[in-house]
Amino acid sequence: MQCVTKVVPKEDYHLLVTFSTGETKMFDARPYLEKGVFTRLKDKQLFNQAYVAYDTICWPGNLDIAPETLYDRSRSPLP
């Protein structure tokens, strides 16, 4: 399993994610902003509080996204 080692919130609800494999990928969180508890992440201040814990990305209020989802649904960042 690929574990998250670093996260940097970016513009337009994207996350720059570094994995234990050494890869850095961009995750687009916008599709999740209309689903269940993730609607709270529409608050940019909360979204920008993303941090790494338990090998994945978390936010205050017990929000997290599975590391497999982050890895599988991310793309290589543009140079």
Protein Blocks (a to p, Z undefined) as FASTA:
>chain_A
ZZdfbdcddehhiacdddfkopacdddfklmmmgcjllmmmpmmlmmmgcceehiacdeh
iiacdfklmmmmpccddZZ
